[in-house]
């Protein structure tokens, strides 16, 4: 039985014509999407709090909505934003979402995409091709922290493929209890301004206080379950010494 399974797994990358990423052997990972685990960083080792992200990627005929490299940049910026809160994140599961969710036009879709997929313990992140502004017809947005309207304890993050690297960190700010703010330096302040530039905007002290409180509350209630940081991408330097440093 196990020999059969092993040979089946060894054939999978050929069958899928996909890049081979080691996480394909993880039962929580869709083998064709394993590079979203192997090509993204694990929690920084120095963080006291490491939380899991369950990634759900819309896959159409054109392929997945975004690349592992894009997700890596989102994670790295979130690491930078959450460093003062001693929080890190890592992808712990990946699966695919059907193409009917590629274009998220309605509130009903925002509910439906997570309704059957939500679980406690991790942050669910959905990666889609287009996310409409449900309040302004014709406009689209880059990300949203969404609460299922019939049960607002269930919530998740939806990211559009057009998002810059700061969007996931901003939405995680909402996940950790932050509303939009008016602090000039804050990444939660959406008011147009030149300074500081988007990529240097932070959580200000008042916001970090809330993030830390919510971090502990979510951990204590098992809304978020602490993870052991996994080692960072093995594929970073494929020709590096196997002995490490
Ligand atoms: Zn926001």
Boltz pocket constraint, residues with backbone or C-beta under 6 A from the ligand:
constraints:
  - pocket:
      binder: B
      contacts: [[A, 143], [A, 170], [A, 171], [A, 174], [A, 180], [A, 188]]
      max_distance: 6.0
